[in-house]
């Protein structure tokens, strides 16, 4: 009967590392000559793989861009501000 370990965390790992042919993880692209993006660059229909970073599809993104280009409300009459509103914080107040 084997002697029980006192603290298994302090002992060396007795497991053998997997061989590259048996490893479930993809092998090194340098040795295979195939880029990782070539293996993963497939379209999975219905998984939202082609969504933009904010989660919109191509058609939703086109609608969003078109909506940003359309002016809304009455046009400003007179002189418009030359400094954007968020850059006015450091300016002295208007009287």
TAWO-V927753 format. One record per pair of residues at least 24 apart in sequence whose ideal C-beta (glycine too) atoms are under 7 Angstrom apart, sorted by the first residue. I is the first residue (numbers start at 0). J is the second residue. Records with the same first field share a line. If there is no record, write none. Layout:
I: J / J
This chain:
none
